[in-house]
Every structure is written in C-alpha cells, then in structure tokens.
C-alpha cells in the first residue's frame, strides 16, 4: 500500500510557479499514513523540463520541512509515498520513477504485480529495456513505455495513450492504481480491472487564472477535499483518465471491468476515517464493524458474561470508531485507557520481535485508573503477528486489570497480502494454524473474539452505492484472492521478503555490537554473515554454509548469483540514476 498523487493546474503559462509542488507537498501529509518508508515529488515546467525530489524517510525529512519545494517549478506533477513491501527499501526505489524514452514519462504506482518475472523476461528479451531495481513499479512503467513507443510517433495523443494502456493491461496481473505524467503533455491515472487499489479525481477553480480549472488525483478523497477540490469521482476498475494541459479530463474504459472488489483492509485499517472509498465512508464502515462485533461478542460470551465487562477500551487510533459503536450497542462505558505517542512508526513493519515489543511501549502508555480492578474489553482493528496485542494485554494487567478480553474488528489474518501490503509471512501470523483459544492463551487474554468475515463484508457492503452484493478483496482472511495467482508466487514472496530484510538485520546487528548490546545471534550474523531460511527468516549462517535460494519465481536468485559472479558487493542503499534528485543535495543553500 502506497499513496499516489497527480496534479495539473489550469494556469499553465506561469513558468516560475511552484504551486503544483506546494499542493503536492501539502497532500503528502494528508496521505502520510499510507507510506512512511519513502516519498517523492516530480514536476514538469515549461519546455517539458522535469524536476524531482525524493528519498527515504517521511515527507518532512525528504523535503526539509518544505524548503525543497522551491526547487520544483512547474504547472503539473506527481507525488508518491512508499509503504514497505516485500522488496528492497533502497532510495533508488523511491518514487516517482522516470524514463526518458519515449516522451519523458514519470510514474507513481500503488499496488503489486504478481507476474513480475514474466514482465522482466519480456522487457529483457523482447522490449530490450533495462530495469535497474527490483521494484515491480519500474517494471510496469517500462511495459507502458514500451507499448507507447510502438506508436512510432514524434508526438502522441489521447488515443495513443489509451491504446498503449490497453496493451499494458494485457501483460500485467495484480492490483494497482497509478498516476503518470508525460513531459509537456499532461497527466493520466488508471486503476486495475478489479478495483483493488483506490484512486479518485477532483477539480477546483484555478486560483490564478479566471475560468481555468485545476485537476488532482489521489489515493484518498481527504487529500483532495482539504486542498479545496470538489466534484470528486472514483476512477473505476479498468478505467483510465487523461488530462491534457489546458483541457478537460477524458475518461475511457480501457479494459473490461473484471470485478469491483476494493481491498477491505483499506476500511479496516489503512485509510483515514475521513475518507470515502468507492462511495463507502470509512468512518461509517468502522461504526458498522463495531455494531456487528458487539453482536458477535454477545453470541460468543453470553449475556451474563458480557454484563461482567466494566469498560470498553480502544487500542488507538484506528479502532476508536468501532469501539465507540460497540460500546453503544453493549451499553458498556467507553473510556480512553491508552494514550498514543504519535511520533513512532507502525510496529508490525519493524524488523525483529524484540524491537516491536519495545516499540509498543514507546507508542502506547496506560491510564491506570481506567484499568484498576476492572474487567476490560480491549478493541483493536486487527491482530497480525500478535506481538503488539500480547504487549498490550501485559500493559493492561500491569495497570491493574482484573480480566482482559480482546476483540478484533477483523477476522483472523491467515494468509499473505499480495497486492502491496507486507503484513507478515504466514508463519509469523498469530492466526496461522492457531484457533481462538490458542491465540488467547498466546497473548495472555481470557478471551479473544474475532469479527466474522461475513459481518466484516456486510459492514462495508451495506454502505456501498452498488448495493449489499458489493464484493471485496479478502484474500488475507481466507486465501481466496481476486486475481489469478501463479504457481510458486508465495514461495517467491517469502524469499524476497527475507532477502530484503537480511541487509537491515545485518546493519542492526553491527550497530548492536558497536554499542555493546549484541547477543549471540547478532555476533554470529556479523562474524559468519546471515542467510534466509526456508521460512523466509534471517538467521546466522551455520559453519559458513550459505543457504542456496533456487527456483525463485521472479528471478531474484538469478540476479543474486549475477551480482556474486560479477564481484559487485551488496549495498544497503543506492540512488536513482535517471534524474538529478534535489533530495541528495544536503547543503543546497538552506542553512
């Protein structure tokens, strides 16, 4: 999951304007929750010149608290926020991506391709295009660029773009929402034929040219609304929109709509509550989740046991809305028992269980008076690895809770997410091969109660303008994915996750040794190196034997062997080579 943006201003004749970059920069903060790993902006000014600033880190860091926006002139541009996925986190993979041929294309991508190896082979053997990273976003950009190049024209029009997109869709499989920019031409946005990843378009009157109109696309409607955009519409599954400079948007269904199945995890966790996705209010969907979860709790525990619960306490902040409606339905007081420190990262993406456990206490603290001597019902949006939940239960008991009942607004997460959200490997998921009682015992709670999958779907579908038959992408809960999944893809996903984590784990092990806090495992990793075991976990090598990774479904092992044979050392980070990147100029006159 990432955040993407695309903006084109109605006033295109002001070459010194940085309004586009300023609006894109502001929008990054409204979507920061969608990606904290890296971010970037690319703009296009007069003459088709493209400028970019991107890198690892959150928006405030990459853009030096906004001071770098002045280096991004232009009347249109793209923005991107990257969320860690099962791949590299090098700054070379910060987006937007760029290729100079044909026509100078900049590209921002949210999602994941599950036929990456086929695309890599096609680009290598048939299209003869070089791909410089392991990112499937770069693959998709190059597939699109190759199809567009087939026109053979010096200049392209909307029909050329729509036709190229149609051919690109024929080659790519997965879930995506993308924005793109052609130098000097305009911007475009498009969405996968299943509607898995969200994308919306809005408009507003130009602030500097009477009668002109600005257009902006974003992953979530809140980013548009907060910047004064209205008339917000969803880009439909399989649909594309092209906005040429000085012109109105042109929509086209480039491929048939194969489904309308937005990822339900957007409503459970990722999207902001003040967002509307595909006509469904995230806030109201979470209210419905709370009501339905309350009914499940009564059915599971019985009315007499429910009467023993003293308070309902949300795990801030995503579950606040659901916990409030649950409290209302059960007629049990709702209290804020945890205080959240807003200046730490999500815990389920942090490497190492120990780091995640420590991070929970940095993120949350208790108000002991709300726990002492009480039976508490803790409500969270989901339970992933269970590490966070276990630590939270422990904190509740330390604060004096008599009994702890833990409720999840979503069903047990039992399978990998394959459309751009790196939750965890299946072996790390607490619900993998555990029943409800075993999970309760593992996290130290008296009871664990999950929302049923049927109720979760209904909580969202009841609000859909398409009616209660609305479907969703729910593969993480049942293993039934919307798109076809190639054989061996899940094994590839685990190996890729492990390989990308290995460099990070080794780096942390070296830091632990430097600071004198390393254990036997860290020492072994540094002295003997590390390997990825069959479960995709990073462990020390034994007797200098390196685990051989064979049969990688996307050629990762092949590329690893090529690096080893060429003598190229592995690097923890590398930079984009396509455009000058202002983010790599640490002393560019800002001191």
KAKA-V317665 format. One record per residue. RES is the residue in one small letter. PHI is phi in whole degrees, 0 to 359 (999 if undefined). NEAR is the number of other C-alpha atoms within 8 Angstrom. D_LAST is the distance of its C-alpha to the last C-alpha in Angstrom with 2 decimals. Layout:
<<RES | PHI | NEAR | D_LAST> <RES | PHI | NEAR | D_LAST>>
//
This chain:
<<x | 999 | 12 | 34.81> <x | 225 | 13 | 31.63> <x | 245 | 15 | 30.26> <x | 232 | 16 | 30.39> <x | 218 | 15 | 29.58> <x | 211 | 17 | 30.57> <x | 219 | 14 | 29.98> <x | 224 | 15 | 31.37> <x | 273 | 13 | 31.08> <x | 286 | 13 | 34.10> <x | 267 | 13 | 32.28> <x | 257 | 9 | 31.72> <x | 256 | 5 | 31.62> <x | 253 | 7 | 28.16> <x | 294 | 10 | 26.20> <x | 266 | 6 | 22.87> <x | 291 | 9 | 23.13> <x | 243 | 12 | 20.82> <x | 299 | 9 | 23.24> <x | 299 | 16 | 24.54> <x | 296 | 16 | 21.24> <x | 296 | 9 | 20.47> <x | 292 | 9 | 23.95> <x | 297 | 15 | 23.82> <x | 298 | 13 | 20.59> <x | 299 | 8 | 22.39> <x | 295 | 12 | 25.48> <x | 303 | 13 | 23.87> <x | 289 | 8 | 23.61> <x | 288 | 9 | 27.29> <x | 247 | 13 | 28.23> <x | 302 | 12 | 25.97> <x | 297 | 9 | 29.20> <x | 276 | 13 | 30.50> <x | 187 | 16 | 27.99> <x | 242 | 14 | 25.50> <x | 272 | 12 | 25.45> <x | 197 | 17 | 23.36> <x | 203 | 19 | 22.47> <x | 188 | 16 | 21.63> <x | 225 | 16 | 21.97> <x | 232 | 15 | 23.51> <x | 235 | 16 | 24.18> <x | 233 | 15 | 26.54> <x | 252 | 14 | 26.22> <x | 299 | 9 | 28.86> <x | 80 | 5 | 30.75> <x | 79 | 8 | 30.30> <x | 288 | 9 | 26.89> <x | 254 | 9 | 25.34> <x | 237 | 14 | 21.65> <x | 217 | 13 | 20.60> <x | 215 | 14 | 17.98> <x | 203 | 17 | 19.62> <x | 171 | 13 | 19.75> <x | 287 | 12 | 21.10> <x | 118 | 10 | 20.23> <x | 279 | 12 | 20.31> <x | 301 | 14 | 18.81> <x | 299 | 8 | 16.02> <x | 286 | 8 | 14.83> <x | 297 | 15 | 15.51> <x | 259 | 13 | 13.92> <x | 49 | 8 | 10.82> <x | 56 | 9 | 12.63> <x | 95 | 8 | 13.49> <x | 292 | 8 | 10.42> <x | 280 | 12 | 12.05> <x | 300 | 11 | 15.23> <x | 296 | 7 | 14.52> <x | 268 | 7 | 15.16> <x | 236 | 13 | 18.55> <x | 288 | 16 | 20.93> <x | 139 | 16 | 24.57> <x | 260 | 18 | 27.55> <x | 209 | 15 | 28.24> <x | 182 | 17 | 26.76> <x | 236 | 19 | 27.24> <x | 227 | 17 | 25.57> <x | 210 | 16 | 26.47> <x | 234 | 18 | 26.21> <x | 261 | 15 | 27.89> <x | 255 | 12 | 30.19> <x | 300 | 12 | 31.32> <x | 238 | 10 | 34.67> <x | 282 | 10 | 37.10> <x | 208 | 11 | 35.14> <x | 292 | 9 | 32.13> <x | 242 | 10 | 28.70> <x | 295 | 11 | 26.85> <x | 293 | 13 | 23.78> <x | 298 | 11 | 26.02> <x | 262 | 11 | 27.96> <x | 295 | 14 | 25.18> <x | 247 | 16 | 26.35> <x | 290 | 15 | 26.92> <x | 273 | 12 | 28.86> <x | 217 | 10 | 29.60> <x | 230 | 12 | 32.54> <x | 278 | 7 | 32.97> <x | 234 | 8 | 36.76> <x | 267 | 10 | 38.40> <x | 73 | 8 | 36.58> <x | 74 | 10 | 33.06> <x | 248 | 14 | 33.18> <x | 248 | 14 | 30.38> <x | 214 | 14 | 31.64> <x | 234 | 16 | 30.87> <x | 227 | 14 | 33.54> <x | 236 | 13 | 34.67> <x | 141 | 14 | 37.69> <x | 202 | 12 | 39.51> <x | 258 | 12 | 42.05> <x | 256 | 10 | 45.02> <x | 238 | 11 | 46.45> <x | 300 | 10 | 43.44> <x | 294 | 9 | 45.60> <x | 299 | 8 | 47.87> <x | 292 | 12 | 44.97> <x | 296 | 10 | 43.49> <x | 294 | 9 | 46.89> <x | 299 | 9 | 47.30> <x | 295 | 14 | 44.00> <x | 284 | 10 | 44.82> <x | 272 | 7 | 48.51> <x | 254 | 7 | 49.00> <x | 275 | 8 | 45.79> <x | 56 | 7 | 44.42> <x | 246 | 8 | 40.85> <x | 276 | 6 | 38.39> <x | 247 | 9 | 36.67> <x | 261 | 4 | 33.73> <x | 229 | 7 | 33.22> <x | 266 | 8 | 35.55> <x | 281 | 9 | 34.47> <x | 288 | 9 | 37.35> <x | 295 | 10 | 34.96> <x | 293 | 11 | 34.56> <x | 300 | 13 | 38.34> <x | 296 | 10 | 38.90> <x | 303 | 11 | 36.56> <x | 288 | 12 | 38.46> <x | 296 | 11 | 41.81> <x | 298 | 11 | 40.94> <x | 300 | 12 | 39.65> <x | 295 | 11 | 42.87> <x | 295 | 12 | 45.06> <x | 292 | 11 | 43.32> <x | 293 | 10 | 43.74> <x | 294 | 6 | 47.48> <x | 296 | 8 | 47.76> <x | 70 | 5 | 47.49> <x | 266 | 6 | 46.26> <x | 286 | 4 | 43.75> <x | 225 | 5 | 42.74> <x | 248 | 8 | 43.47> <x | 235 | 6 | 44.46> <x | 300 | 7 | 44.65> <x | 298 | 6 | 47.91> <x | 299 | 10 | 46.47> <x | 293 | 10 | 43.62> <x | 298 | 11 | 46.06> <x | 295 | 9 | 48.43> <x | 293 | 11 | 45.75> <x | 297 | 11 | 44.64> <x | 301 | 10 | 48.27> <x | 291 | 9 | 48.69> <x | 297 | 12 | 45.48> <x | 301 | 10 | 46.81> <x | 293 | 6 | 49.97> <x | 261 | 7 | 48.16> <x | 258 | 10 | 45.73> <x | 232 | 10 | 46.82> <x | 150 | 12 | 44.79> <x | 235 | 14 | 42.83> <x | 203 | 15 | 39.89> <x | 225 | 15 | 38.08> <x | 222 | 13 | 35.90> <x | 238 | 16 | 33.95> <x | 217 | 13 | 33.61> <x | 222 | 13 | 32.43> <x | 257 | 11 | 34.12> <x | 307 | 13 | 32.11> <x | 74 | 11 | 33.26> <x | 253 | 8 | 36.02> <x | 163 | 13 | 34.99> <x | 238 | 16 | 34.54> <x | 215 | 12 | 37.11> <x | 221 | 14 | 37.66> <x | 203 | 13 | 40.48> <x | 223 | 17 | 41.90> <x | 297 | 15 | 44.26> <x | 290 | 13 | 47.99> <x | 256 | 15 | 48.28> <x | 70 | 16 | 45.52> <x | 289 | 14 | 43.98> <x | 259 | 13 | 40.30> <x | 274 | 14 | 39.39> <x | 200 | 14 | 38.04> <x | 231 | 13 | 38.26> <x | 231 | 13 | 37.81> <x | 223 | 13 | 37.28> <x | 222 | 12 | 37.05> <x | 204 | 10 | 35.93> <x | 294 | 9 | 36.37> <x | 298 | 13 | 33.66> <x | 274 | 5 | 31.48> <x | 230 | 5 | 31.29> <x | 218 | 8 | 34.64> <x | 301 | 7 | 37.96> <x | 87 | 6 | 40.22> <x | 270 | 10 | 37.67> <x | 228 | 11 | 36.85> <x | 266 | 13 | 33.85> <x | 232 | 14 | 34.72> <x | 218 | 13 | 32.87> <x | 245 | 15 | 33.94> <x | 203 | 14 | 32.85> <x | 291 | 12 | 34.24> <x | 226 | 14 | 34.87> <x | 296 | 12 | 35.98> <x | 300 | 11 | 33.71> <x | 295 | 11 | 30.65> <x | 286 | 17 | 32.65> <x | 299 | 9 | 34.18> <x | 290 | 7 | 31.01> <x | 259 | 8 | 29.64> <x | 89 | 7 | 32.86> <x | 272 | 13 | 34.82> <x | 224 | 9 | 38.54> <x | 51 | 6 | 41.66> <x | 281 | 11 | 40.31> <x | 231 | 7 | 42.52> <x | 277 | 11 | 42.63> <x | 287 | 14 | 42.62> <x | 279 | 8 | 45.94> <x | 304 | 14 | 46.80> <x | 76 | 16 | 47.25> <x | 259 | 15 | 45.91> <x | 229 | 15 | 43.25> <x | 228 | 12 | 41.72> <x | 241 | 12 | 40.40> <x | 238 | 13 | 38.49> <x | 280 | 10 | 38.46> <x | 300 | 11 | 36.21> <x | 77 | 8 | 38.05> <x | 233 | 6 | 40.74> <x | 276 | 6 | 41.94> <x | 297 | 8 | 41.76> <x | 241 | 7 | 44.59> <x | 260 | 8 | 45.79> <x | 206 | 8 | 47.97> <x | 279 | 8 | 49.58> <x | 282 | 11 | 48.89> <x | 221 | 9 | 50.84> <x | 299 | 7 | 53.29> <x | 287 | 9 | 52.02> <x | 274 | 8 | 53.16> <x | 191 | 8 | 52.32> <x | 229 | 13 | 50.21> <x | 231 | 12 | 48.89> <x | 299 | 14 | 45.39> <x | 294 | 11 | 44.08> <x | 292 | 10 | 45.36> <x | 292 | 8 | 42.56> <x | 301 | 9 | 40.29> <x | 282 | 12 | 42.47> <x | 291 | 13 | 42.90> <x | 220 | 9 | 39.33> <x | 281 | 9 | 36.53> <x | 286 | 12 | 36.45> <x | 291 | 8 | 35.26> <x | 293 | 7 | 38.26> <x | 269 | 8 | 37.38> <x | 254 | 12 | 37.78> <x | 243 | 11 | 40.98> <x | 243 | 11 | 41.73> <x | 53 | 8 | 44.70> <x | 81 | 9 | 46.07> <x | 250 | 12 | 46.00> <x | 289 | 12 | 44.07> <x | 297 | 14 | 42.22> <x | 300 | 10 | 42.73> <x | 291 | 9 | 46.46> <x | 296 | 13 | 46.93> <x | 288 | 14 | 45.59> <x | 300 | 13 | 47.94> <x | 300 | 12 | 50.77> <x | 301 | 14 | 49.76> <x | 295 | 15 | 50.14> <x | 299 | 12 | 53.55> <x | 290 | 13 | 54.86> <x | 293 | 14 | 53.55> <x | 300 | 12 | 55.32> <x | 297 | 9 | 58.57> <x | 295 | 11 | 58.12> <x | 298 | 11 | 57.60> <x | 296 | 10 | 60.87> <x | 296 | 8 | 62.74> <x | 281 | 7 | 61.44> <x | 268 | 9 | 61.74> <x | 90 | 9 | 64.49> <x | 297 | 8 | 64.54> <x | 294 | 7 | 65.64> <x | 293 | 8 | 62.75> <x | 299 | 10 | 60.27> <x | 297 | 7 | 61.70> <x | 281 | 7 | 60.64> <x | 286 | 12 | 56.93> <x | 272 | 11 | 55.42> <x | 214 | 12 | 51.95> <x | 254 | 15 | 49.83> <x | 235 | 14 | 46.27> <x | 280 | 15 | 43.65> <x | 267 | 11 | 41.08> <x | 294 | 10 | 38.00> <x | 241 | 7 | 36.92> <x | 299 | 10 | 38.54> <x | 272 | 14 | 42.01> <x | 304 | 10 | 41.81> <x | 296 | 11 | 43.62> <x | 296 | 15 | 46.30> <x | 296 | 15 | 46.92> <x | 294 | 11 | 47.44> <x | 289 | 12 | 50.04> <x | 298 | 14 | 51.65> <x | 300 | 13 | 51.97> <x | 299 | 9 | 53.53> <x | 293 | 9 | 56.04> <x | 276 | 7 | 57.05> <x | 58 | 6 | 57.11> <x | 241 | 10 | 55.16> <x | 304 | 9 | 52.40> <x | 259 | 10 | 48.82> <x | 225 | 9 | 46.35> <x | 268 | 8 | 42.73> <x | 264 | 11 | 43.21> <x | 243 | 12 | 39.85> <x | 249 | 10 | 36.40> <x | 261 | 9 | 33.59> <x | 274 | 8 | 30.15> <x | 280 | 5 | 28.08> <x | 250 | 5 | 25.22> <x | 227 | 8 | 27.09> <x | 273 | 5 | 28.28> <x | 302 | 6 | 31.83> <x | 274 | 9 | 34.11> <x | 286 | 10 | 36.45> <x | 259 | 8 | 33.84> <x | 273 | 8 | 32.85> <x | 287 | 9 | 34.50> <x | 90 | 6 | 37.21> <x | 298 | 7 | 39.49> <x | 299 | 6 | 38.36> <x | 297 | 9 | 34.74> <x | 294 | 14 | 35.94> <x | 297 | 11 | 38.19> <x | 295 | 8 | 35.50> <x | 294 | 10 | 33.18> <x | 302 | 12 | 35.92> <x | 284 | 9 | 35.83> <x | 286 | 9 | 32.07> <x | 277 | 11 | 32.48> <x | 232 | 10 | 35.62> <x | 224 | 9 | 37.34> <x | 262 | 10 | 40.80> <x | 255 | 10 | 42.34> <x | 306 | 9 | 45.44> <x | 296 | 6 | 47.63> <x | 275 | 9 | 47.63> <x | 249 | 16 | 49.01> <x | 303 | 10 | 51.30> <x | 72 | 7 | 54.90> <x | 249 | 13 | 54.34> <x | 270 | 14 | 55.02> <x | 249 | 15 | 51.77> <x | 253 | 13 | 51.24> <x | 271 | 12 | 47.74> <x | 240 | 15 | 46.65> <x | 234 | 15 | 44.03> <x | 289 | 11 | 43.32> <x | 195 | 12 | 44.29> <x | 233 | 11 | 44.91> <x | 261 | 11 | 43.43> <x | 281 | 11 | 43.67> <x | 94 | 10 | 44.88> <x | 298 | 10 | 42.51> <x | 297 | 12 | 40.64> <x | 298 | 9 | 43.96> <x | 296 | 11 | 45.53> <x | 292 | 12 | 42.78> <x | 294 | 9 | 42.95> <x | 299 | 12 | 46.71> <x | 299 | 9 | 46.33> <x | 295 | 9 | 43.94> <x | 297 | 12 | 46.47> <x | 291 | 12 | 49.23> <x | 299 | 7 | 47.25> <x | 279 | 12 | 46.76> <x | 108 | 11 | 50.54> <x | 298 | 14 | 51.51> <x | 282 | 11 | 55.22> <x | 222 | 10 | 55.13> <x | 233 | 15 | 52.37> <x | 248 | 13 | 53.03> <x | 246 | 14 | 50.28> <x | 239 | 13 | 50.28> <x | 248 | 14 | 48.32> <x | 288 | 17 | 47.90> <x | 239 | 12 | 48.20> <x | 291 | 12 | 50.90> <x | 302 | 9 | 50.61> <x | 271 | 14 | 48.06> <x | 240 | 13 | 50.11> <x | 225 | 13 | 48.73> <x | 291 | 13 | 45.57> <x | 266 | 10 | 43.43> <x | 245 | 8 | 43.40> <x | 243 | 11 | 41.44> <x | 108 | 12 | 37.85> <x | 238 | 11 | 37.74> <x | 268 | 11 | 37.82> <x | 291 | 9 | 39.53> <x | 182 | 10 | 41.30> <x | 285 | 10 | 44.07> <x | 306 | 9 | 47.55> <x | 294 | 7 | 48.44> <x | 274 | 8 | 45.56> <x | 290 | 14 | 46.55> <x | 295 | 14 | 48.51> <x | 275 | 13 | 51.03> <x | 287 | 11 | 51.81> <x | 63 | 5 | 55.45> <x | 233 | 8 | 55.42> <x | 268 | 7 | 57.33> <x | 298 | 9 | 56.36> <x | 292 | 8 | 58.06> <x | 294 | 8 | 56.50> <x | 293 | 12 | 53.05> <x | 301 | 13 | 53.79> <x | 296 | 9 | 54.94> <x | 294 | 8 | 51.87> <x | 268 | 12 | 49.39> <x | 85 | 9 | 51.71> <x | 260 | 13 | 52.68> <x | 293 | 10 | 56.23> <x | 216 | 9 | 55.87> <x | 234 | 13 | 53.53> <x | 234 | 12 | 54.20> <x | 253 | 11 | 52.76> <x | 295 | 15 | 52.79> <x | 281 | 9 | 55.25> <x | 296 | 9 | 54.05> <x | 298 | 6 | 56.47> <x | 291 | 11 | 55.14> <x | 297 | 14 | 51.50> <x | 298 | 11 | 52.38> <x | 294 | 9 | 54.46> <x | 302 | 13 | 51.73> <x | 269 | 12 | 49.63> <x | 295 | 12 | 52.48> <x | 297 | 8 | 54.14> <x | 260 | 13 | 51.19> <x | 284 | 12 | 51.08> <x | 293 | 6 | 52.19> <x | 269 | 6 | 54.02> <x | 96 | 9 | 56.18> <x | 293 | 9 | 56.89> <x | 278 | 6 | 57.53> <x | 309 | 10 | 53.77> <x | 256 | 9 | 52.85> <x | 219 | 11 | 49.67> <x | 281 | 11 | 48.16> <x | 229 | 13 | 49.27> <x | 302 | 12 | 49.44> <x | 295 | 11 | 47.53> <x | 264 | 11 | 50.41> <x | 220 | 9 | 53.39> <x | 82 | 10 | 52.50> <x | 258 | 7 | 53.66> <x | 265 | 9 | 50.89> <x | 293 | 9 | 50.94> <x | 265 | 7 | 50.47> <x | 297 | 6 | 52.52> <x | 238 | 7 | 51.16> <x | 290 | 7 | 51.96> <x | 298 | 5 | 53.80> <x | 84 | 8 | 51.66> <x | 294 | 10 | 48.47> <x | 291 | 8 | 48.13> <x | 297 | 9 | 48.61> <x | 300 | 11 | 45.91> <x | 299 | 9 | 43.58> <x | 293 | 12 | 44.19> <x | 294 | 14 | 43.65> <x | 296 | 12 | 40.48> <x | 299 | 12 | 39.13> <x | 295 | 12 | 40.09> <x | 296 | 12 | 38.69> <x | 290 | 12 | 35.28> <x | 280 | 10 | 35.31> <x | 301 | 12 | 36.44> <x | 297 | 9 | 33.13> <x | 293 | 10 | 31.44> <x | 294 | 10 | 34.30> <x | 298 | 13 | 34.27> <x | 297 | 8 | 30.58> <x | 293 | 8 | 31.24> <x | 295 | 13 | 34.32> <x | 296 | 10 | 32.41> <x | 297 | 8 | 29.93> <x | 296 | 11 | 33.00> <x | 294 | 11 | 34.56> <x | 301 | 7 | 31.51> <x | 268 | 7 | 31.48> <x | 72 | 6 | 35.26> <x | 240 | 7 | 36.11> <x | 284 | 11 | 37.60> <x | 264 | 6 | 41.09> <x | 300 | 6 | 43.76> <x | 296 | 9 | 42.53> <x | 297 | 13 | 38.97> <x | 297 | 11 | 40.42> <x | 297 | 11 | 42.88> <x | 295 | 14 | 40.28> <x | 286 | 11 | 38.19> <x | 279 | 6 | 41.26> <x | 245 | 11 | 43.34> <x | 71 | 11 | 40.74> <x | 224 | 13 | 41.27> <x | 220 | 11 | 43.23> <x | 252 | 14 | 43.71> <x | 279 | 9 | 47.07> <x | 295 | 6 | 49.40> <x | 267 | 8 | 47.79> <x | 78 | 13 | 44.34> <x | 265 | 8 | 43.19> <x | 270 | 13 | 41.22> <x | 223 | 10 | 43.41> <x | 295 | 11 | 43.86> <x | 290 | 14 | 45.98> <x | 249 | 7 | 49.47> <x | 56 | 5 | 50.99> <x | 72 | 7 | 48.44> <x | 274 | 6 | 49.85> <x | 265 | 8 | 47.39> <x | 289 | 8 | 48.25> <x | 271 | 4 | 48.97> <x | 259 | 7 | 47.74> <x | 247 | 5 | 50.31> <x | 64 | 6 | 51.06> <x | 295 | 13 | 47.56> <x | 290 | 10 | 48.00> <x | 236 | 9 | 44.88> <x | 79 | 9 | 45.00> <x | 297 | 9 | 42.35> <x | 295 | 10 | 44.67> <x | 299 | 8 | 45.40> <x | 294 | 8 | 41.76> <x | 295 | 8 | 41.34> <x | 297 | 8 | 44.33> <x | 299 | 8 | 42.98> <x | 296 | 11 | 39.75> <x | 293 | 9 | 41.89> <x | 290 | 7 | 44.32> <x | 279 | 6 | 41.71> <x | 82 | 6 | 40.09> <x | 285 | 7 | 36.71> <x | 287 | 6 | 35.18> <x | 292 | 5 | 34.01> <x | 237 | 5 | 30.26> <x | 281 | 7 | 28.45> <x | 211 | 8 | 25.88> <x | 207 | 8 | 25.63> <x | 250 | 7 | 23.67> <x | 298 | 9 | 25.01> <x | 249 | 6 | 26.31> <x | 276 | 6 | 27.25> <x | 226 | 8 | 24.19> <x | 296 | 7 | 20.73> <x | 246 | 11 | 18.61> <x | 298 | 10 | 15.02> <x | 293 | 11 | 14.69> <x | 268 | 6 | 15.18> <x | 255 | 7 | 12.13> <x | 293 | 5 | 9.67> <x | 239 | 6 | 7.20> <x | 274 | 5 | 8.11> <x | 72 | 4 | 5.75> <x | 253 | 5 | 3.77> <x | 261 | 3 | 0.00>>
//
